Amino acid sequence: THIGRQWPQSQFPTLAKSHDHVHQKPMFFAYGWVNGVNFFAESPDCGKTVHDQLLQVESSSERGLIRTTNNWVAPDGKIVCTDTRTLGFQAVPGGRAIDWEITLHASHGEVTFRDDKHGLMAIRMHPNLRLDNAPERGVTTANGQAVNSEGISGRAVFGKRAKWIDYWGEIDGKLVGIAIFDHPSNPHHPTWWMARGYGYVAADPFGGHAIGGEAPGTGDLLIPGGKSATFRYRFVFHEGDPEEAKRLYTQALEAVPALNRAYGSIRNIEENQSAGAIRQLVTGARTLLNEGNRDAALEQFRQAALMSAGVNEQLASDAMA
């Protein structure tokens, strides 16, 4: 079942309803004001996020992972900042999850993300998950509902701060939904949510004034030159209503940094007799974590880190944090 927006990627009329906001792809990380440059919209006077390097690709029956570096390039060709992003893909009870971990680097001088309503971690959903129909745009099947971690529901979720948000509804006779989790380590957690009735939803940690109605500049973030800021989010594509999101949120807090740290360390291991054992430990740890057995999972992460050539005791301590 497709539960994300299919346009503009798909041109099939049955999938490509509501041809508005061409820049709102099914899932994207972008922002409207970065050192005065708009990296959210798509036009000649806007910035672009340009792929730089592919650092890592991992695939298994349990999990996939992609790690890249990217340049945020202004219209005049100058690099405003850079990022390192990791996307993880895995099955979770009742659905599938995509984990985002993005570190923004002030690699070319200080970077300011000014309080704005456009961005940051966004998704555009299937028309059926909209809260509102739009017959003039060909959308007549909207039946979506929304709720956040604070129990606020419907259109009232717009601009509110919350740990997570969930949109759900019926598509092709199936009750499905999308939950988005904001990690507690993220700047300005719990985030403000740019949650629209037409199915666009974004975690906007810089939107305190623009969408939250708070004092001007509340959401501003300055990253000093040479420093960085990291953001972590999990998307869960689930069956049924949002009750499962409440349970999965706690699991998500532990999964993103621990999995990526332990799995990433293996990339640097030379082929030797212990490599297979280390991979086996990490694979087992992932299974334990998905089953909710946190202590056993993190103990296996610790063992894997200690076995890895060139990985010191500090990494093991970090895995247990």
C-alpha positions as CSV (number, residue, x, y, z in Angstrom):
1,T,0.0,0.0,0.0
2,H,1.4,3.4,-1.0
3,I,0.9,5.8,1.9
4,G,3.2,8.6,0.8
5,R,2.5,11.2,-1.9
6,Q,3.2,9.8,-5.4
7,W,3.4,13.1,-7.3
8,P,5.5,14.5,-8.9
9,Q,7.5,11.2,-9.1
10,S,4.5,9.4,-10.5
11,Q,2.4,10.8,-13.4
12,F,-0.3,8.1,-13.3
13,P,-3.6,10.0,-12.6
14,T,-4.8,7.5,-10.0
15,L,-1.7,8.1,-7.9
16,A,-0.9,11.7,-8.8
17,K,-3.7,13.6,-7.2
18,S,-3.4,17.2,-5.9
19,H,-0.7,18.8,-8.1
20,D,0.4,21.5,-5.7
21,H,3.6,22.4,-4.0
22,V,5.9,20.6,-6.4
23,H,8.8,20.9,-3.9
24,Q,6.9,18.8,-1.3
25,K,8.3,15.4,-2.2
26,P,7.1,12.3,-0.3
27,M,9.9,12.7,2.3
28,F,12.6,15.4,2.5
29,F,14.9,17.4,4.8
30,A,15.1,21.1,3.9
31,Y,14.7,24.5,5.4
32,G,13.4,27.9,4.3
33,W,16.0,30.3,5.8
34,V,19.7,29.3,6.2
35,N,22.0,32.3,6.3
36,G,19.4,34.1,4.2
37,V,19.1,31.4,1.6
38,N,15.9,29.4,0.9
39,F,16.7,25.7,0.8
40,F,13.0,24.7,1.0
41,A,11.5,25.8,-2.3
42,E,12.7,24.9,-5.8
43,S,13.4,27.9,-8.1
44,P,16.5,29.5,-9.6
45,D,16.9,31.9,-6.7
46,C,16.8,29.1,-4.1
47,G,19.6,27.0,-2.7
48,K,20.1,23.3,-3.4
49,T,21.3,20.3,-1.3
50,V,23.9,18.6,-3.5
51,H,25.1,15.1,-3.0
52,D,28.9,15.0,-2.3
53,Q,30.0,11.5,-1.2
54,L,28.6,8.1,-0.6
55,L,30.2,6.9,2.6
56,Q,28.5,3.6,3.3
57,V,25.9,1.2,2.0
58,E,24.9,-1.8,4.0
59,S,22.1,-4.3,3.2
60,S,20.9,-7.4,5.0
61,S,17.6,-9.3,5.6
62,E,17.2,-7.3,8.8
63,R,18.3,-3.8,8.0
64,G,19.5,-1.4,5.3
65,L,21.7,1.6,5.8
66,I,22.9,4.5,3.6
67,R,25.4,7.2,4.8
68,T,26.3,10.2,2.6
69,T,27.7,13.7,2.8
70,N,26.0,16.7,1.1
71,N,26.7,20.3,0.4
72,W,24.1,23.1,0.9
73,V,24.9,25.3,-2.1
74,A,23.5,28.9,-2.5
75,P,22.3,30.2,-5.9
76,D,25.7,31.9,-6.4
77,G,27.5,28.6,-6.0
78,K,28.9,29.2,-2.6
79,I,28.7,26.4,0.0
80,V,26.7,27.6,3.1
81,C,27.1,24.4,5.1
82,T,27.4,20.7,4.8
83,D,25.8,17.6,6.3
84,T,26.4,14.0,7.0
85,R,23.2,11.9,6.9
86,T,22.4,8.3,7.7
87,L,19.2,6.6,6.7
88,G,18.3,3.3,8.2
89,F,15.6,1.0,6.9
90,Q,14.1,-1.9,9.0
91,A,11.0,-3.8,9.9
92,V,9.4,-3.0,13.3
93,P,6.3,-4.7,14.9
94,G,3.3,-3.8,12.8
95,G,5.1,-2.0,10.0
96,R,8.3,-0.5,8.6
97,A,10.6,2.3,9.9
98,I,13.0,4.8,8.3
99,D,15.5,6.4,10.7
100,W,17.1,9.7,9.8
101,E,20.2,11.0,11.6
102,I,21.6,14.2,10.1
103,T,24.6,16.2,11.4
104,L,24.7,19.8,10.1
105,H,28.3,21.1,9.9
106,A,29.1,24.8,10.0
107,S,32.0,23.9,7.8
108,H,32.2,27.2,5.9
109,G,31.6,29.6,8.8
110,E,28.8,30.1,11.3
111,V,25.3,29.1,10.2
112,T,22.0,30.5,11.3
113,F,18.6,28.8,10.9
114,R,16.1,31.6,11.4
115,D,12.7,31.0,12.9
116,D,10.6,30.1,9.9
117,K,7.6,27.9,8.9
118,H,9.2,26.0,6.0
119,G,10.9,22.7,7.0
120,L,12.8,20.9,8.6
121,M,12.1,17.1,8.5
122,A,9.0,16.7,6.3
123,I,6.7,14.3,4.6
124,R,3.8,14.7,2.2
125,M,1.3,11.9,2.7
126,H,-1.2,10.0,0.5
127,P,-4.3,12.1,-0.3
128,N,-6.5,9.7,1.7
129,L,-4.5,10.7,4.9
130,R,-5.4,14.4,4.4
131,L,-7.7,15.9,7.0
132,D,-9.6,17.9,4.3
133,N,-10.9,17.0,0.9
134,A,-10.1,19.4,-2.0
135,P,-12.5,18.6,-4.9
136,E,-11.1,21.4,-7.0
137,R,-7.8,19.6,-6.9
138,G,-9.2,16.1,-7.5
139,V,-9.1,15.0,-3.9
140,T,-12.4,13.5,-2.7
141,T,-11.3,10.5,-0.7
142,A,-9.6,12.2,2.3
143,N,-10.5,10.4,5.6
144,G,-7.4,11.1,7.6
145,Q,-7.2,11.7,11.4
146,A,-4.3,13.2,13.4
147,V,-3.1,13.0,17.0
148,N,0.1,13.9,18.8
149,S,1.9,12.7,21.9
150,E,0.1,15.3,24.1
151,G,-3.4,14.0,23.1
152,I,-4.2,16.9,20.9
153,S,-6.1,15.8,17.7
154,G,-7.3,16.9,14.4
155,R,-6.5,20.3,13.0
156,A,-5.5,21.5,16.5
157,V,-2.1,19.7,16.2
158,F,-0.9,22.5,13.9
159,G,1.9,24.6,15.6
160,K,1.9,22.5,18.8
161,R,4.9,21.1,20.5
162,A,5.0,17.3,20.8
163,K,7.3,14.3,21.0
164,W,5.5,12.6,18.1
165,I,2.6,12.9,15.7
166,D,0.6,10.4,13.8
167,Y,-1.7,10.7,10.8
168,W,-3.8,7.7,9.9
169,G,-6.8,6.7,7.7
170,E,-8.1,4.1,5.2
171,I,-6.3,3.4,1.9
172,D,-7.5,0.7,-0.5
173,G,-9.7,-0.7,2.3
174,K,-6.8,-0.9,4.8
175,L,-6.4,1.2,8.0
176,V,-2.8,2.5,7.9
177,G,-0.8,5.5,9.2
178,I,2.4,7.4,9.5
179,A,4.0,8.2,12.8
180,I,6.9,10.7,13.1
181,F,9.1,10.7,16.2
182,D,11.3,13.6,17.4
183,H,14.3,12.4,19.4
184,P,14.9,14.0,22.8
185,S,18.4,14.9,21.9
186,N,17.3,17.2,19.1
187,P,17.6,20.9,19.5
188,H,14.4,22.5,20.8
189,H,12.8,19.2,21.6
190,P,9.9,18.7,21.7
191,T,9.6,20.2,18.3
192,W,6.8,22.4,16.9
193,W,4.8,20.6,14.1
194,M,3.9,22.2,10.8
195,A,1.0,19.8,10.4
196,R,-1.4,20.8,7.6
197,G,-4.8,19.5,6.8
198,Y,-3.7,18.7,3.2
199,G,-1.2,16.0,4.4
200,Y,2.0,18.0,4.6
201,V,3.6,17.4,8.0
202,A,7.0,18.6,9.2
203,A,9.0,18.6,12.4
204,D,10.1,22.3,12.6
205,P,12.5,22.8,15.6
206,F,13.0,26.4,14.4
207,G,9.3,27.4,14.1
208,G,8.6,28.7,17.6
209,H,7.4,32.1,16.4
210,A,6.4,31.3,12.8
211,I,4.0,28.4,13.7
212,G,4.1,28.2,17.5
213,G,3.0,31.8,18.1
214,E,5.8,32.4,20.6
215,A,8.1,35.4,20.8
216,P,10.0,36.4,17.6
217,G,13.3,34.5,17.3
218,T,12.3,31.7,19.7
219,G,13.2,29.0,17.2
220,D,16.5,30.5,15.9
221,L,19.5,28.3,16.0
222,L,23.1,29.4,15.4
223,I,25.8,26.9,14.8
224,P,29.2,28.5,15.3
225,G,31.9,28.0,12.7
226,G,33.5,24.6,12.9
227,K,30.8,23.2,15.1
228,S,27.8,21.0,14.3
229,A,24.3,20.0,15.3
230,T,22.6,16.6,15.0
231,F,19.0,15.8,14.4
232,R,17.4,12.4,14.7
233,Y,13.9,11.3,13.5
234,R,12.1,8.1,13.0
235,F,9.2,7.5,10.5
236,V,7.0,4.5,11.2
237,F,4.6,3.3,8.5
238,H,2.2,1.2,10.4
239,E,-1.1,-0.7,10.2
240,G,-4.1,0.3,12.3
241,D,-4.6,3.3,14.5
242,P,-1.9,5.3,16.4
243,E,-1.9,3.3,19.6
244,E,1.2,1.3,18.4
245,A,3.0,4.6,18.1
246,K,3.0,5.2,21.8
247,R,4.9,2.0,22.4
248,L,7.2,2.3,19.5
249,Y,8.3,5.8,20.5
250,T,10.4,4.6,23.5
251,Q,12.0,1.9,21.3
252,A,12.9,4.5,18.7
253,L,14.8,6.6,21.2
254,E,17.3,3.8,21.7
255,A,17.5,2.4,18.2
256,V,18.8,5.2,16.0
257,P,22.2,6.2,17.6
258,A,23.0,2.7,19.0
259,L,22.3,0.8,15.8
260,N,24.2,3.3,13.5
261,R,27.2,3.5,15.9
262,A,27.6,-0.3,16.2
263,Y,26.9,-1.1,12.6
264,G,29.0,1.7,11.3
265,S,32.1,0.5,13.2
266,I,32.1,-2.8,11.3
267,R,32.7,-0.9,8.0
268,N,36.3,-0.3,9.2
269,I,37.1,-3.9,10.2
270,E,39.6,-5.7,8.0
271,E,38.6,-9.1,6.8
272,N,39.7,-11.5,9.6
273,Q,38.3,-14.4,11.5
274,S,36.5,-12.2,14.1
275,A,34.6,-10.1,11.5
276,G,31.9,-12.8,11.1
277,A,31.4,-13.0,14.8
278,I,31.1,-9.3,15.2
279,R,28.5,-9.1,12.4
280,Q,26.6,-11.9,14.1
281,L,26.6,-10.0,17.4
282,V,25.3,-6.8,15.8
283,T,22.6,-8.7,13.9
284,G,21.5,-10.4,17.1
285,A,21.5,-7.1,18.9
286,R,19.2,-5.5,16.3
287,T,16.7,-8.4,16.7
288,L,16.8,-8.1,20.5
289,L,16.2,-4.3,20.3
290,N,13.3,-4.7,17.9
291,E,11.8,-7.2,20.4
292,G,12.1,-4.6,23.2
293,N,15.0,-6.4,25.1
294,R,17.1,-3.2,25.5
295,D,19.6,-4.5,28.1
296,A,20.5,-7.7,26.2
297,A,20.8,-5.7,22.9
298,L,23.2,-3.1,24.3
299,E,25.3,-5.8,25.9
300,Q,25.8,-7.4,22.5
301,F,26.6,-3.9,21.1
302,R,29.3,-3.6,23.8
303,Q,30.8,-7.0,22.9
304,A,30.8,-6.2,19.2
305,A,32.6,-2.9,19.9
306,L,35.2,-4.5,22.1
307,M,35.9,-7.2,19.4
308,S,36.3,-4.6,16.6
309,A,39.8,-3.8,15.6
310,G,40.7,-0.2,16.4
311,V,37.5,0.4,18.4
312,N,38.3,1.4,22.0
313,E,36.6,1.1,25.3
314,Q,35.0,4.5,24.9
315,L,32.9,3.3,22.0
316,A,31.7,0.4,24.2
317,S,30.8,2.9,26.9
318,D,28.9,5.1,24.4
319,A,26.9,2.1,23.3
320,M,25.8,1.5,26.8
321,A,24.8,5.1,27.5
